[in-house]
Amino acid sequence: MDFELSEEHQLAYQSALEFGHAEIRPHNAEIEASDDFPAWLWQRLAAQGYTGIAIPEEYGGCGGDFLMAALVARGLSRANGGIGMSFGAHLNLCAHNILRNGTEQQKRQYLPALANASIIGALALTEPNAGSDAMGIQTTARKVDGGYLLNGSKVFITNGPIANLLILYAKTRPEARSHGITAFIFETLTPGFHVARKIKKVGMHGSPTGELVFTDAFVPDKNVLGTENEGYKIVMSGLDLERAFFAVSAIGGLEAALELSLTYARQREQFGQPIANFQLIQAKIADIYTDLEAARHMAHRCLWLAQQGQRISKECAAALLFTSRASMRAADSALQIHGGWGYTTDFEVERLWRNAKLGEIAAGTNEIRQLIIARELLATP
Ligand SMILES: Cc1cc2nc3c(=O)[nH]c(=O)nc-3n(C[C@H](O)[C@H](O)[C@H](O)COP(=O)(O)OP(=O)(O)OC[C@H]3O[C@@H](n4cnc5c(N)ncnc54)[C@H](O)[C@@H]3O)c2cc1C
């Protein structure tokens, strides 16, 4: 039994870690203030080959696998959670989705530009009236000559305000639930599309989140992803991978919590000695480490299994449930270790605290993850 990452995976992670430290961290204050993913950074990520990971060379990528891509997201997230999240939406939610489900023509048309980040990708499922109830989406795609006309709106779309390309889900049979959904590849320059607003968030700054509106926006037949009315299969097949990917990248936040806690506990003195000497502080540090170790093993294993094409919904839901709670606990302890300074914007730790909360909400909430786990367990006699 080998619990260690391969040398290749370890190198990819180390490279992203060093890149994040040298090229992202120095810009964190301006990213935090603007809440924009810096345009120049996409080109730097592409130059490193990161935006082409797990995309075969014949489609302009640089090979590797989904675990490697998630490890890069983890390294970037250690420097800045928002940047790691936007990177994941572009690569995992959009590019890898086309790789798994697209036709040969769709892969040749879109993957090279996504791999070199000359276009930015996103995935648009959630709507104002359909979040946890994803099959209840109301955006319609009405068949017309040569394609479909889209009408409706999407909300909370990561990269939505800047995306050139969306994986978009709409109802082709509005009267049906799961069997009426079709997935499309949608180019945002299409007339009838507009970004209604960039949503202001509590955390994950640097990852722009959008509300998008479609008014008779045309999408050609050739841009149907998969089969008409079978979009739910694409939603479901992607979700395991998405949850495992998100779990691995969230570990970057846990690592940052540990690092900041160790540094501050050694530096800060009270009662004539470093607070690191106090056992109640040591207990918090030990708990952060324990959460980190457990989350790391669970998330890596799940992503590895999910990328073999296995349906492991219960395991992936559990990995993200655990990792997101662990991240929240760790960020909270790290802030507590910083005392009053932890509650100010002078110290980085408050950003981790705000970012960690999203792990409990996005890619299906913790409650939905619990339902998935319980449903599977109870269905097995
Ligand atoms: C920053 C951010 C980025 C996001 N990025 C994307 C993206 O790129 N693409 C995309 O499509 N979506 C994205 N989302 C949407 C995200 O997936 C949804 O917010 C999430 O699925 C929850 O949906 P909701 O917000 O509508 O909450 P609701 O579904 O309204 O849930 C509200 C509360 O009710 C609970 N609840 C709902 N149903 C049940 C039930 N059956 N049993 C028990 N409790 C229940 C929920 O757990 C939650 O606590 C993003 C969200 C955020 C905040």
The ligand as a Tripos MOL2 file, in Angstrom:
@<TRIPOS>MOLECULE
LIG
   53    58     1     0     0
SMALL
NO_CHARGES

@<TRIPOS>ATOM
      1 C1        -19.0400   31.7530   -4.2670 C.3       1 LIG1
      2 C2        -19.9100   30.7310   -4.9310 C.ar      1 LIG1
      3 C3        -19.4770   30.1550   -6.1230 C.ar      1 LIG1
      4 C4        -20.3110   29.2660   -6.8050 C.ar      1 LIG1
      5 N1        -19.9160   28.7930   -8.0370 N.ar      1 LIG1
      6 C5        -20.8280   28.1230   -8.8000 C.ar      1 LIG1
      7 C6        -20.5180   27.8130  -10.1810 C.ar      1 LIG1
      8 O1        -19.4210   28.0880  -10.6850 O.2       1 LIG1
      9 N2        -21.4800   27.2240  -10.9260 N.ar      1 LIG1
     10 C7        -22.7150   26.9020  -10.4260 C.ar      1 LIG1
     11 O2        -23.5470   26.3870  -11.1730 O.2       1 LIG1
     12 N3        -23.0210   27.1690   -9.1140 N.ar      1 LIG1
     13 C8        -22.1180   27.7810   -8.3050 C.ar      1 LIG1
     14 N4        -22.4230   28.0730   -6.9910 N.ar      1 LIG1
     15 C9        -23.7430   27.7150   -6.4530 C.3       1 LIG1
     16 C10       -23.7040   26.6620   -5.3580 C.3       1 LIG1
     17 O3        -23.4580   25.3970   -5.8950 O.3       1 LIG1
     18 C11       -25.0500   26.7880   -4.6100 C.3       1 LIG1
     19 O4        -25.0080   27.9850   -3.8740 O.3       1 LIG1
     20 C12       -25.3280   25.5980   -3.7260 C.3       1 LIG1
     21 O5        -25.5610   24.4400   -4.4800 O.3       1 LIG1
     22 C13       -26.5320   25.8580   -2.8080 C.3       1 LIG1
     23 O6        -27.6200   26.3670   -3.4940 O.3       1 LIG1
     24 P1        -28.3880   27.6810   -2.9310 P.3       1 LIG1
     25 O7        -27.3520   28.7070   -2.6810 O.co2     1 LIG1
     26 O8        -29.4830   28.0240   -3.8660 O.co2     1 LIG1
     27 O9        -28.9710   27.2250   -1.5400 O.3       1 LIG1
     28 P2        -30.3700   26.4960   -1.2900 P.3       1 LIG1
     29 O10       -30.4940   25.3030   -2.1540 O.co2     1 LIG1
     30 O11       -31.4590   27.5180   -1.3440 O.co2     1 LIG1
     31 O12       -30.1960   26.0140    0.2120 O.3       1 LIG1
     32 C14       -30.4630   26.8380    1.3450 C.3       1 LIG1
     33 C15       -30.2740   25.9700    2.6020 C.3       1 LIG1
     34 O13       -31.2180   24.8930    2.5920 O.3       1 LIG1
     35 C16       -30.5520   23.6490    2.6900 C.3       1 LIG1
     36 N5        -31.3040   22.6460    1.9300 N.ar      1 LIG1
     37 C17       -31.7530   22.7070    0.6520 C.ar      1 LIG1
     38 N6        -32.3780   21.5700    0.3160 N.ar      1 LIG1
     39 C18       -32.3030   20.7450    1.4010 C.ar      1 LIG1
     40 C19       -32.7660   19.4200    1.6860 C.ar      1 LIG1
     41 N7        -33.3920   18.6980    0.7760 N.pl3     1 LIG1
     42 N8        -32.5160   18.9170    2.9240 N.ar      1 LIG1
     43 C20       -31.8630   19.6400    3.8490 C.ar      1 LIG1
     44 N9        -31.4050   20.8990    3.6530 N.ar      1 LIG1
     45 C21       -31.6150   21.4390    2.4300 C.ar      1 LIG1
     46 C22       -29.1650   23.8980    2.1120 C.3       1 LIG1
     47 O14       -28.2310   22.9330    2.5500 O.3       1 LIG1
     48 C23       -28.8850   25.2930    2.6380 C.3       1 LIG1
     49 O15       -28.4400   25.2180    3.9500 O.3       1 LIG1
     50 C24       -21.5720   28.9080   -6.2570 C.ar      1 LIG1
     51 C25       -21.9640   29.4530   -5.0210 C.ar      1 LIG1
     52 C26       -21.1800   30.3590   -4.3730 C.ar      1 LIG1
     53 C27       -21.6580   30.9700   -3.0810 C.3       1 LIG1
@<TRIPOS>BOND
     1     1     2 1
     2     2     3 ar
     3     2    52 ar
     4     3     4 ar
     5     4     5 ar
     6     4    50 ar
     7     5     6 ar
     8     6     7 ar
     9     6    13 1
    10     7     8 2
    11     7     9 ar
    12     9    10 ar
    13    10    11 2
    14    10    12 ar
    15    12    13 ar
    16    13    14 ar
    17    14    15 1
    18    14    50 ar
    19    15    16 1
    20    16    17 1
    21    16    18 1
    22    18    19 1
    23    18    20 1
    24    20    21 1
    25    20    22 1
    26    22    23 1
    27    23    24 1
    28    24    25 2
    29    24    26 1
    30    24    27 1
    31    27    28 1
    32    28    29 2
    33    28    30 1
    34    28    31 1
    35    31    32 1
    36    32    33 1
    37    33    34 1
    38    33    48 1
    39    34    35 1
    40    35    36 1
    41    35    46 1
    42    36    37 ar
    43    36    45 ar
    44    37    38 ar
    45    38    39 ar
    46    39    40 ar
    47    39    45 ar
    48    40    41 1
    49    40    42 ar
    50    42    43 ar
    51    43    44 ar
    52    44    45 ar
    53    46    47 1
    54    46    48 1
    55    48    49 1
    56    50    51 ar
    57    51    52 ar
    58    52    53 1
@<TRIPOS>SUBSTRUCTURE
     1 LIG1         1 GROUP 0 **** ****
